[in-house]
Amino acid sequence: MWSVNIFINLKKGVLDAQGAATQNALESLGFGEVKEVRIGKCLNIKIEAKTQKIVRQRVEDMCKKLLANPVIEDFSYKIEVL
């Protein structure tokens, strides 16, 4: 069994309206030291597979086919054995 943390974020250059709104709210609450906020998604999945190579291939497929929009989002992941 493997645990995979998948991180999906907007690509650089893609406007992050939610991140900008959050940054403005933080600034208005007195957190002026925050210079940039980017909002993304973090998913944790458990997957059965014999090898880490298989896990990597399956996670790549999941992200490319469903979890991330390749036009505006990048993804990365971290795999741990359980």
mmCIF file as gemmi writes it, N, C-alpha and C atoms, coordinates in Angstrom:
data_model
loop_
_atom_site.group_PDB
_atom_site.id
_atom_site.type_symbol
_atom_site.label_atom_id
_atom_site.label_alt_id
_atom_site.label_comp_id
_atom_site.label_asym_id
_atom_site.label_entity_id
_atom_site.label_seq_id
_atom_site.pdbx_PDB_ins_code
_atom_site.Cartn_x
_atom_site.Cartn_y
_atom_site.Cartn_z
_atom_site.occupancy
_atom_site.B_iso_or_equiv
_atom_site.pdbx_formal_charge
_atom_site.auth_seq_id
_atom_site.auth_asym_id
_atom_site.pdbx_PDB_model_num
ATOM 1 N N . MET Axp A 1 ? 0.855 -1.176 0 1 0 ? 1 A 1
ATOM 2 C CA . MET Axp A 1 ? 0 0 0 1 0 ? 1 A 1
ATOM 3 C C . MET Axp A 1 ? 0.897 1.234 0 1 0 ? 1 A 1
ATOM 4 N N . TRP Axp A 2 ? 0.468 2.217 -0.745 1 0 ? 2 A 1
ATOM 5 C CA . TRP Axp A 2 ? 1.217 3.455 -0.898 1 0 ? 2 A 1
ATOM 6 C C . TRP Axp A 2 ? 0.321 4.644 -0.557 1 0 ? 2 A 1
ATOM 7 N N . SER Axp A 3 ? 0.92 5.683 -0.016 1 0 ? 3 A 1
ATOM 8 C CA . SER Axp A 3 ? 0.226 6.945 0.226 1 0 ? 3 A 1
ATOM 9 C C . SER Axp A 3 ? 0.81 7.969 -0.743 1 0 ? 3 A 1
ATOM 10 N N . VAL Axp A 4 ? -0.073 8.684 -1.423 1 0 ? 4 A 1
ATOM 11 C CA . VAL Axp A 4 ? 0.385 9.678 -2.395 1 0 ? 4 A 1
ATOM 12 C C . VAL Axp A 4 ? -0.258 11.02 -2.071 1 0 ? 4 A 1
ATOM 13 N N . ASN Axp A 5 ? 0.563 12.042 -1.9 1 0 ? 5 A 1
ATOM 14 C CA . ASN Axp A 5 ? 0.088 13.418 -1.775 1 0 ? 5 A 1
ATOM 15 C C . ASN Axp A 5 ? 0.257 14.073 -3.136 1 0 ? 5 A 1
ATOM 16 N N . ILE Axp A 6 ? -0.844 14.548 -3.691 1 0 ? 6 A 1
ATOM 17 C CA . ILE Axp A 6 ? -0.832 15.192 -5.002 1 0 ? 6 A 1
ATOM 18 C C . ILE Axp A 6 ? -1.1 16.677 -4.8 1 0 ? 6 A 1
ATOM 19 N N . PHE Axp A 7 ? -0.24 17.511 -5.385 1 0 ? 7 A 1
ATOM 20 C CA . PHE Axp A 7 ? -0.36 18.964 -5.268 1 0 ? 7 A 1
ATOM 21 C C . PHE Axp A 7 ? -0.669 19.538 -6.647 1 0 ? 7 A 1
ATOM 22 N N . ILE Axp A 8 ? -1.769 20.262 -6.756 1 0 ? 8 A 1
ATOM 23 C CA . ILE Axp A 8 ? -2.185 20.849 -8.026 1 0 ? 8 A 1
ATOM 24 C C . ILE Axp A 8 ? -2.275 22.357 -7.84 1 0 ? 8 A 1
ATOM 25 N N . ASN Axp A 9 ? -1.545 23.1 -8.67 1 0 ? 9 A 1
ATOM 26 C CA . ASN Axp A 9 ? -1.513 24.554 -8.576 1 0 ? 9 A 1
ATOM 27 C C . ASN Axp A 9 ? -1.65 25.173 -9.951 1 0 ? 9 A 1
ATOM 28 N N . LEU Axp A 10 ? -2.135 26.408 -9.963 1 0 ? 10 A 1
ATOM 29 C CA . LEU Axp A 10 ? -2.194 27.143 -11.217 1 0 ? 10 A 1
ATOM 30 C C . LEU Axp A 10 ? -0.779 27.39 -11.725 1 0 ? 10 A 1
ATOM 31 N N . LYS Axp A 11 ? -0.617 27.347 -13.028 1 0 ? 11 A 1
ATOM 32 C CA . LYS Axp A 11 ? 0.683 27.633 -13.63 1 0 ? 11 A 1
ATOM 33 C C . LYS Axp A 11 ? 1.049 29.09 -13.394 1 0 ? 11 A 1
ATOM 34 N N . LYS Axp A 12 ? 2.345 29.355 -13.371 1 0 ? 12 A 1
ATOM 35 C CA . LYS Axp A 12 ? 2.819 30.732 -13.277 1 0 ? 12 A 1
ATOM 36 C C . LYS Axp A 12 ? 2.244 31.517 -14.445 1 0 ? 12 A 1
ATOM 37 N N . GLY Axp A 13 ? 1.811 32.719 -14.179 1 0 ? 13 A 1
ATOM 38 C CA . GLY Axp A 13 ? 1.242 33.549 -15.229 1 0 ? 13 A 1
ATOM 39 C C . GLY Axp A 13 ? -0.265 33.437 -15.351 1 0 ? 13 A 1
ATOM 40 N N . VAL Axp A 14 ? -0.86 32.423 -14.726 1 0 ? 14 A 1
ATOM 41 C CA . VAL Axp A 14 ? -2.318 32.283 -14.731 1 0 ? 14 A 1
ATOM 42 C C . VAL Axp A 14 ? -2.857 33.073 -13.541 1 0 ? 14 A 1
ATOM 43 N N . LEU Axp A 15 ? -3.794 33.969 -13.805 1 0 ? 15 A 1
ATOM 44 C CA . LEU Axp A 15 ? -4.369 34.796 -12.753 1 0 ? 15 A 1
ATOM 45 C C . LEU Axp A 15 ? -5.045 33.926 -11.7 1 0 ? 15 A 1
ATOM 46 N N . ASP Axp A 16 ? -4.683 34.149 -10.455 1 0 ? 16 A 1
ATOM 47 C CA . ASP Axp A 16 ? -5.282 33.429 -9.332 1 0 ? 16 A 1
ATOM 48 C C . ASP Axp A 16 ? -6.14 34.422 -8.55 1 0 ? 16 A 1
ATOM 49 N N . ALA Axp A 17 ? -7.376 34.606 -8.98 1 0 ? 17 A 1
ATOM 50 C CA . ALA Axp A 17 ? -8.273 35.579 -8.354 1 0 ? 17 A 1
ATOM 51 C C . ALA Axp A 17 ? -8.536 35.233 -6.89 1 0 ? 17 A 1
ATOM 52 N N . GLN Axp A 18 ? -8.703 33.967 -6.596 1 0 ? 18 A 1
ATOM 53 C CA . GLN Axp A 18 ? -8.955 33.549 -5.215 1 0 ? 18 A 1
ATOM 54 C C . GLN Axp A 18 ? -7.732 33.831 -4.338 1 0 ? 18 A 1
ATOM 55 N N . GLY Axp A 19 ? -6.553 33.575 -4.876 1 0 ? 19 A 1
ATOM 56 C CA . GLY Axp A 19 ? -5.326 33.869 -4.14 1 0 ? 19 A 1
ATOM 57 C C . GLY Axp A 19 ? -5.169 35.357 -3.883 1 0 ? 19 A 1
ATOM 58 N N . ALA Axp A 20 ? -5.474 36.178 -4.896 1 0 ? 20 A 1
ATOM 59 C CA . ALA Axp A 20 ? -5.376 37.634 -4.745 1 0 ? 20 A 1
ATOM 60 C C . ALA Axp A 20 ? -6.37 38.136 -3.702 1 0 ? 20 A 1
ATOM 61 N N . ALA Axp A 21 ? -7.59 37.612 -3.716 1 0 ? 21 A 1
ATOM 62 C CA . ALA Axp A 21 ? -8.594 38.015 -2.729 1 0 ? 21 A 1
ATOM 63 C C . ALA Axp A 21 ? -8.154 37.622 -1.321 1 0 ? 21 A 1
ATOM 64 N N . THR Axp A 22 ? -7.574 36.441 -1.186 1 0 ? 22 A 1
ATOM 65 C CA . THR Axp A 22 ? -7.093 35.987 0.115 1 0 ? 22 A 1
ATOM 66 C C . THR Axp A 22 ? -5.946 36.857 0.597 1 0 ? 22 A 1
ATOM 67 N N . GLN Axp A 23 ? -5.036 37.209 -0.306 1 0 ? 23 A 1
ATOM 68 C CA . GLN Axp A 23 ? -3.922 38.079 0.06 1 0 ? 23 A 1
ATOM 69 C C . GLN Axp A 23 ? -4.436 39.433 0.534 1 0 ? 23 A 1
ATOM 70 N N . ASN Axp A 24 ? -5.403 40.006 -0.183 1 0 ? 24 A 1
ATOM 71 C CA . ASN Axp A 24 ? -5.975 41.295 0.217 1 0 ? 24 A 1
ATOM 72 C C . ASN Axp A 24 ? -6.635 41.196 1.591 1 0 ? 24 A 1
ATOM 73 N N . ALA Axp A 25 ? -7.348 40.111 1.839 1 0 ? 25 A 1
ATOM 74 C CA . ALA Axp A 25 ? -7.996 39.924 3.137 1 0 ? 25 A 1
ATOM 75 C C . ALA Axp A 25 ? -6.957 39.796 4.249 1 0 ? 25 A 1
ATOM 76 N N . LEU Axp A 26 ? -5.894 39.05 3.989 1 0 ? 26 A 1
ATOM 77 C CA . LEU Axp A 26 ? -4.828 38.919 4.985 1 0 ? 26 A 1
ATOM 78 C C . LEU Axp A 26 ? -4.189 40.273 5.279 1 0 ? 26 A 1
ATOM 79 N N . GLU Axp A 27 ? -3.956 41.048 4.229 1 0 ? 27 A 1
ATOM 80 C CA . GLU Axp A 27 ? -3.369 42.377 4.407 1 0 ? 27 A 1
ATOM 81 C C . GLU Axp A 27 ? -4.286 43.259 5.252 1 0 ? 27 A 1
ATOM 82 N N . SER Axp A 28 ? -5.583 43.214 4.984 1 0 ? 28 A 1
ATOM 83 C CA . SER Axp A 28 ? -6.524 44.043 5.747 1 0 ? 28 A 1
ATOM 84 C C . SER Axp A 28 ? -6.627 43.59 7.207 1 0 ? 28 A 1
ATOM 85 N N . LEU Axp A 29 ? -6.255 42.358 7.487 1 0 ? 29 A 1
ATOM 86 C CA . LEU Axp A 29 ? -6.251 41.845 8.858 1 0 ? 29 A 1
ATOM 87 C C . LEU Axp A 29 ? -4.912 42.066 9.565 1 0 ? 29 A 1
ATOM 88 N N . GLY Axp A 30 ? -4.003 42.769 8.896 1 0 ? 30 A 1
ATOM 89 C CA . GLY Axp A 30 ? -2.737 43.099 9.532 1 0 ? 30 A 1
ATOM 90 C C . GLY Axp A 30 ? -1.578 42.189 9.182 1 0 ? 30 A 1
ATOM 91 N N . PHE Axp A 31 ? -1.749 41.34 8.19 1 0 ? 31 A 1
ATOM 92 C CA . PHE Axp A 31 ? -0.669 40.447 7.77 1 0 ? 31 A 1
ATOM 93 C C . PHE Axp A 31 ? -0.011 40.99 6.505 1 0 ? 31 A 1
ATOM 94 N N . GLY Axp A 32 ? 0.513 42.203 6.594 1 0 ? 32 A 1
ATOM 95 C CA . GLY Axp A 32 ? 1.098 42.881 5.445 1 0 ? 32 A 1
ATOM 96 C C . GLY Axp A 32 ? 2.365 42.239 4.923 1 0 ? 32 A 1
ATOM 97 N N . GLU Axp A 33 ? 2.98 41.38 5.722 1 0 ? 33 A 1
ATOM 98 C CA . GLU Axp A 33 ? 4.215 40.724 5.277 1 0 ? 33 A 1
ATOM 99 C C . GLU Axp A 33 ? 3.954 39.654 4.219 1 0 ? 33 A 1
ATOM 100 N N . VAL Axp A 34 ? 2.701 39.241 4.056 1 0 ? 34 A 1
ATOM 101 C CA . VAL Axp A 34 ? 2.353 38.247 3.036 1 0 ? 34 A 1
ATOM 102 C C . VAL Axp A 34 ? 2.349 38.941 1.681 1 0 ? 34 A 1
ATOM 103 N N . LYS Axp A 35 ? 3.22 38.521 0.792 1 0 ? 35 A 1
ATOM 104 C CA . LYS Axp A 35 ? 3.396 39.185 -0.502 1 0 ? 35 A 1
ATOM 105 C C . LYS Axp A 35 ? 2.72 38.467 -1.655 1 0 ? 35 A 1
ATOM 106 N N . GLU Axp A 36 ? 2.411 37.191 -1.497 1 0 ? 36 A 1
ATOM 107 C CA . GLU Axp A 36 ? 1.722 36.468 -2.563 1 0 ? 36 A 1
ATOM 108 C C . GLU Axp A 36 ? 1.007 35.26 -1.971 1 0 ? 36 A 1
ATOM 109 N N . VAL Axp A 37 ? -0.203 35.016 -2.455 1 0 ? 37 A 1
ATOM 110 C CA . VAL Axp A 37 ? -0.963 33.825 -2.082 1 0 ? 37 A 1
ATOM 111 C C . VAL Axp A 37 ? -1.413 33.155 -3.368 1 0 ? 37 A 1
ATOM 112 N N . ARG Axp A 38 ? -1.144 31.876 -3.486 1 0 ? 38 A 1
ATOM 113 C CA . ARG Axp A 38 ? -1.619 31.073 -4.618 1 0 ? 38 A 1
ATOM 114 C C . ARG Axp A 38 ? -2.441 29.939 -4.025 1 0 ? 38 A 1
ATOM 115 N N . ILE Axp A 39 ? -3.646 29.781 -4.496 1 0 ? 39 A 1
ATOM 116 C CA . ILE Axp A 39 ? -4.537 28.747 -3.994 1 0 ? 39 A 1
ATOM 117 C C . ILE Axp A 39 ? -4.412 27.517 -4.892 1 0 ? 39 A 1
ATOM 118 N N . GLY Axp A 40 ? -4.302 26.362 -4.277 1 0 ? 40 A 1
ATOM 119 C CA . GLY Axp A 40 ? -4.21 25.115 -5.03 1 0 ? 40 A 1
ATOM 120 C C . GLY Axp A 40 ? -4.997 24.024 -4.341 1 0 ? 40 A 1
ATOM 121 N N . LYS Axp A 41 ? -4.773 22.808 -4.794 1 0 ? 41 A 1
ATOM 122 C CA . LYS Axp A 41 ? -5.453 21.646 -4.22 1 0 ? 41 A 1
ATOM 123 C C . LYS Axp A 41 ? -4.4 20.649 -3.76 1 0 ? 41 A 1
ATOM 124 N N . CYS Axp A 42 ? -4.703 19.979 -2.668 1 0 ? 42 A 1
ATOM 125 C CA . CYS Axp A 42 ? -3.861 18.892 -2.179 1 0 ? 42 A 1
ATOM 126 C C . CYS Axp A 42 ? -4.758 17.685 -1.968 1 0 ? 42 A 1
ATOM 127 N N . LEU Axp A 43 ? -4.43 16.596 -2.614 1 0 ? 43 A 1
ATOM 128 C CA . LEU Axp A 43 ? -5.198 15.362 -2.473 1 0 ? 43 A 1
ATOM 129 C C . LEU Axp A 43 ? -4.301 14.307 -1.856 1 0 ? 43 A 1
ATOM 130 N N . ASN Axp A 44 ? -4.865 13.486 -0.998 1 0 ? 44 A 1
ATOM 131 C CA . ASN Axp A 44 ? -4.138 12.351 -0.447 1 0 ? 44 A 1
ATOM 132 C C . ASN Axp A 44 ? -4.891 11.097 -0.841 1 0 ? 44 A 1
ATOM 133 N N . ILE Axp A 45 ? -4.199 10.217 -1.542 1 0 ? 45 A 1
ATOM 134 C CA . ILE Axp A 45 ? -4.831 8.965 -1.944 1 0 ? 45 A 1
ATOM 135 C C . ILE Axp A 45 ? -3.999 7.79 -1.441 1 0 ? 45 A 1
ATOM 136 N N . LYS Axp A 46 ? -4.67 6.704 -1.198 1 0 ? 46 A 1
ATOM 137 C CA . LYS Axp A 46 ? -4.017 5.439 -0.866 1 0 ? 46 A 1
ATOM 138 C C . LYS Axp A 46 ? -4.215 4.535 -2.071 1 0 ? 46 A 1
ATOM 139 N N . ILE Axp A 47 ? -3.156 3.871 -2.485 1 0 ? 47 A 1
ATOM 140 C CA . ILE Axp A 47 ? -3.223 3.054 -3.694 1 0 ? 47 A 1
ATOM 141 C C . ILE Axp A 47 ? -2.484 1.735 -3.484 1 0 ? 47 A 1
ATOM 142 N N . GLU Axp A 48 ? -3.067 0.673 -3.98 1 0 ? 48 A 1
ATOM 143 C CA . GLU Axp A 48 ? -2.443 -0.65 -3.946 1 0 ? 48 A 1
ATOM 144 C C . GLU Axp A 48 ? -1.663 -0.841 -5.241 1 0 ? 48 A 1
ATOM 145 N N . ALA Axp A 49 ? -0.398 -1.173 -5.124 1 0 ? 49 A 1
ATOM 146 C CA . ALA Axp A 49 ? 0.428 -1.464 -6.297 1 0 ? 49 A 1
ATOM 147 C C . ALA Axp A 49 ? 1.666 -2.216 -5.826 1 0 ? 49 A 1
ATOM 148 N N . LYS Axp A 50 ? 2.253 -2.969 -6.749 1 0 ? 50 A 1
ATOM 149 C CA . LYS Axp A 50 ? 3.421 -3.776 -6.389 1 0 ? 50 A 1
ATOM 150 C C . LYS Axp A 50 ? 4.7 -2.957 -6.315 1 0 ? 50 A 1
ATOM 151 N N . THR Axp A 51 ? 4.815 -1.932 -7.175 1 0 ? 51 A 1
ATOM 152 C CA . THR Axp A 51 ? 6.051 -1.154 -7.206 1 0 ? 51 A 1
ATOM 153 C C . THR Axp A 51 ? 5.754 0.342 -7.238 1 0 ? 51 A 1
ATOM 154 N N . GLN Axp A 52 ? 6.758 1.115 -6.837 1 0 ? 52 A 1
ATOM 155 C CA . GLN Axp A 52 ? 6.626 2.57 -6.878 1 0 ? 52 A 1
ATOM 156 C C . GLN Axp A 52 ? 6.496 3.057 -8.323 1 0 ? 52 A 1
ATOM 157 N N . LYS Axp A 53 ? 7.143 2.372 -9.247 1 0 ? 53 A 1
ATOM 158 C CA . LYS Axp A 53 ? 7.045 2.745 -10.659 1 0 ? 53 A 1
ATOM 159 C C . LYS Axp A 53 ? 5.592 2.676 -11.14 1 0 ? 53 A 1
ATOM 160 N N . ILE Axp A 54 ? 4.881 1.636 -10.741 1 0 ? 54 A 1
ATOM 161 C CA . ILE Axp A 54 ? 3.466 1.497 -11.121 1 0 ? 54 A 1
ATOM 162 C C . ILE Axp A 54 ? 2.643 2.619 -10.495 1 0 ? 54 A 1
ATOM 163 N N . VAL Axp A 55 ? 2.911 2.917 -9.222 1 0 ? 55 A 1
ATOM 164 C CA . VAL Axp A 55 ? 2.198 4.012 -8.548 1 0 ? 55 A 1
ATOM 165 C C . VAL Axp A 55 ? 2.42 5.31 -9.31 1 0 ? 55 A 1
ATOM 166 N N . ARG Axp A 56 ? 3.67 5.593 -9.649 1 0 ? 56 A 1
ATOM 167 C CA . ARG Axp A 56 ? 4.006 6.826 -10.371 1 0 ? 56 A 1
ATOM 168 C C . ARG Axp A 56 ? 3.241 6.903 -11.693 1 0 ? 56 A 1
ATOM 169 N N . GLN Axp A 57 ? 3.215 5.813 -12.44 1 0 ? 57 A 1
ATOM 170 C CA . GLN Axp A 57 ? 2.504 5.796 -13.725 1 0 ? 57 A 1
ATOM 171 C C . GLN Axp A 57 ? 1.014 6.042 -13.537 1 0 ? 57 A 1
ATOM 172 N N . ARG Axp A 58 ? 0.42 5.397 -12.537 1 0 ? 58 A 1
ATOM 173 C CA . ARG Axp A 58 ? -1.021 5.546 -12.292 1 0 ? 58 A 1
ATOM 174 C C . ARG Axp A 58 ? -1.36 6.969 -11.847 1 0 ? 58 A 1
ATOM 175 N N . VAL Axp A 59 ? -0.53 7.538 -10.977 1 0 ? 59 A 1
ATOM 176 C CA . VAL Axp A 59 ? -0.773 8.906 -10.502 1 0 ? 59 A 1
ATOM 177 C C . VAL Axp A 59 ? -0.642 9.896 -11.658 1 0 ? 59 A 1
ATOM 178 N N . GLU Axp A 60 ? 0.372 9.728 -12.489 1 0 ? 60 A 1
ATOM 179 C CA . GLU Axp A 60 ? 0.522 10.594 -13.669 1 0 ? 60 A 1
ATOM 180 C C . GLU Axp A 60 ? -0.731 10.521 -14.54 1 0 ? 60 A 1
ATOM 181 N N . ASP Axp A 61 ? -1.228 9.313 -14.782 1 0 ? 61 A 1
ATOM 182 C CA . ASP Axp A 61 ? -2.439 9.143 -15.594 1 0 ? 61 A 1
ATOM 183 C C . ASP Axp A 61 ? -3.642 9.821 -14.947 1 0 ? 61 A 1
ATOM 184 N N . MET Axp A 62 ? -3.811 9.643 -13.634 1 0 ? 62 A 1
ATOM 185 C CA . MET Axp A 62 ? -4.934 10.27 -12.923 1 0 ? 62 A 1
ATOM 186 C C . MET Axp A 62 ? -4.905 11.787 -13.071 1 0 ? 62 A 1
ATOM 187 N N . CYS Axp A 63 ? -3.717 12.345 -12.889 1 0 ? 63 A 1
ATOM 188 C CA . CYS Axp A 63 ? -3.586 13.803 -12.96 1 0 ? 63 A 1
ATOM 189 C C . CYS Axp A 63 ? -3.835 14.317 -14.372 1 0 ? 63 A 1
ATOM 190 N N . LYS Axp A 64 ? -3.283 13.639 -15.361 1 0 ? 64 A 1
ATOM 191 C CA . LYS Axp A 64 ? -3.434 14.086 -16.748 1 0 ? 64 A 1
ATOM 192 C C . LYS Axp A 64 ? -4.853 13.902 -17.273 1 0 ? 64 A 1
ATOM 193 N N . LYS Axp A 65 ? -5.54 12.852 -16.812 1 0 ? 65 A 1
ATOM 194 C CA . LYS Axp A 65 ? -6.873 12.546 -17.343 1 0 ? 65 A 1
ATOM 195 C C . LYS Axp A 65 ? -8.014 13.206 -16.571 1 0 ? 65 A 1
ATOM 196 N N . LEU Axp A 66 ? -7.804 13.507 -15.282 1 0 ? 66 A 1
ATOM 197 C CA . LEU Axp A 66 ? -8.925 14.003 -14.487 1 0 ? 66 A 1
ATOM 198 C C . LEU Axp A 66 ? -8.571 15.102 -13.491 1 0 ? 66 A 1
ATOM 199 N N . LEU Axp A 67 ? -7.555 14.889 -12.696 1 0 ? 67 A 1
ATOM 200 C CA . LEU Axp A 67 ? -7.351 15.743 -11.531 1 0 ? 67 A 1
ATOM 201 C C . LEU Axp A 67 ? -6.838 17.14 -11.846 1 0 ? 67 A 1
ATOM 202 N N . ALA Axp A 68 ? -6.008 17.282 -12.875 1 0 ? 68 A 1
ATOM 203 C CA . ALA Axp A 68 ? -5.44 18.589 -13.217 1 0 ? 68 A 1
ATOM 204 C C . ALA Axp A 68 ? -5.852 18.985 -14.63 1 0 ? 68 A 1
ATOM 205 N N . ASN Axp A 69 ? -6.041 20.275 -14.814 1 0 ? 69 A 1
ATOM 206 C CA . ASN Axp A 69 ? -6.303 20.821 -16.143 1 0 ? 69 A 1
ATOM 207 C C . ASN Axp A 69 ? -4.949 21.222 -16.731 1 0 ? 69 A 1
ATOM 208 N N . PRO Axp A 70 ? -4.427 20.478 -17.698 1 0 ? 70 A 1
ATOM 209 C CA . PRO Axp A 70 ? -3.072 20.73 -18.195 1 0 ? 70 A 1
ATOM 210 C C . PRO Axp A 70 ? -2.89 22.093 -18.859 1 0 ? 70 A 1
ATOM 211 N N . VAL Axp A 71 ? -3.967 22.749 -19.222 1 0 ? 71 A 1
ATOM 212 C CA . VAL Axp A 71 ? -3.867 24.069 -19.847 1 0 ? 71 A 1
ATOM 213 C C . VAL Axp A 71 ? -3.475 25.126 -18.82 1 0 ? 71 A 1
ATOM 214 N N . ILE Axp A 72 ? -4.022 25.028 -17.605 1 0 ? 72 A 1
ATOM 215 C CA . ILE Axp A 72 ? -3.788 26.083 -16.615 1 0 ? 72 A 1
ATOM 216 C C . ILE Axp A 72 ? -3.162 25.599 -15.31 1 0 ? 72 A 1
ATOM 217 N N . GLU Axp A 73 ? -2.995 24.288 -15.141 1 0 ? 73 A 1
ATOM 218 C CA . GLU Axp A 73 ? -2.492 23.771 -13.868 1 0 ? 73 A 1
ATOM 219 C C . GLU Axp A 73 ? -1.272 22.868 -14.053 1 0 ? 73 A 1
ATOM 220 N N . ASP Axp A 74 ? -0.399 22.922 -13.059 1 0 ? 74 A 1
ATOM 221 C CA . ASP Axp A 74 ? 0.726 22.002 -12.935 1 0 ? 74 A 1
ATOM 222 C C . ASP Axp A 74 ? 0.444 21.086 -11.751 1 0 ? 74 A 1
ATOM 223 N N . PHE Axp A 75 ? 1.089 19.933 -11.736 1 0 ? 75 A 1
ATOM 224 C CA . PHE Axp A 75 ? 0.934 19.043 -10.588 1 0 ? 75 A 1
ATOM 225 C C . PHE Axp A 75 ? 2.275 18.44 -10.214 1 0 ? 75 A 1
ATOM 226 N N . SER Axp A 76 ? 2.368 18.086 -8.955 1 0 ? 76 A 1
ATOM 227 C CA . SER Axp A 76 ? 3.511 17.337 -8.442 1 0 ? 76 A 1
ATOM 228 C C . SER Axp A 76 ? 2.95 16.379 -7.391 1 0 ? 76 A 1
ATOM 229 N N . TYR Axp A 77 ? 3.778 15.439 -6.959 1 0 ? 77 A 1
ATOM 230 C CA . TYR Axp A 77 ? 3.292 14.471 -5.985 1 0 ? 77 A 1
ATOM 231 C C . TYR Axp A 77 ? 4.454 13.893 -5.197 1 0 ? 77 A 1
ATOM 232 N N . LYS Axp A 78 ? 4.097 13.348 -4.053 1 0 ? 78 A 1
ATOM 233 C CA . LYS Axp A 78 ? 5.062 12.701 -3.168 1 0 ? 78 A 1
ATOM 234 C C . LYS Axp A 78 ? 4.5 11.326 -2.825 1 0 ? 78 A 1
ATOM 235 N N . ILE Axp A 79 ? 5.307 10.304 -3.011 1 0 ? 79 A 1
ATOM 236 C CA . ILE Axp A 79 ? 4.875 8.926 -2.773 1 0 ? 79 A 1
ATOM 237 C C . ILE Axp A 79 ? 5.596 8.375 -1.543 1 0 ? 79 A 1
ATOM 238 N N . GLU Axp A 80 ? 4.823 7.742 -0.661 1 0 ? 80 A 1
ATOM 239 C CA . GLU Axp A 80 ? 5.397 7.082 0.516 1 0 ? 80 A 1
ATOM 240 C C . GLU Axp A 80 ? 4.82 5.679 0.627 1 0 ? 80 A 1
ATOM 241 N N . VAL Axp A 81 ? 5.644 4.747 1.016 1 0 ? 81 A 1
ATOM 242 C CA . VAL Axp A 81 ? 5.168 3.384 1.243 1 0 ? 81 A 1
ATOM 243 C C . VAL Axp A 81 ? 4.549 3.315 2.642 1 0 ? 81 A 1
ATOM 244 N N . LEU Axp A 82 ? 3.477 2.577 2.752 1 0 ? 82 A 1
ATOM 245 C CA . LEU Axp A 82 ? 2.825 2.409 4.068 1 0 ? 82 A 1
ATOM 246 C C . LEU Axp A 82 ? 3.208 1.069 4.669 1 0 ? 82 A 1
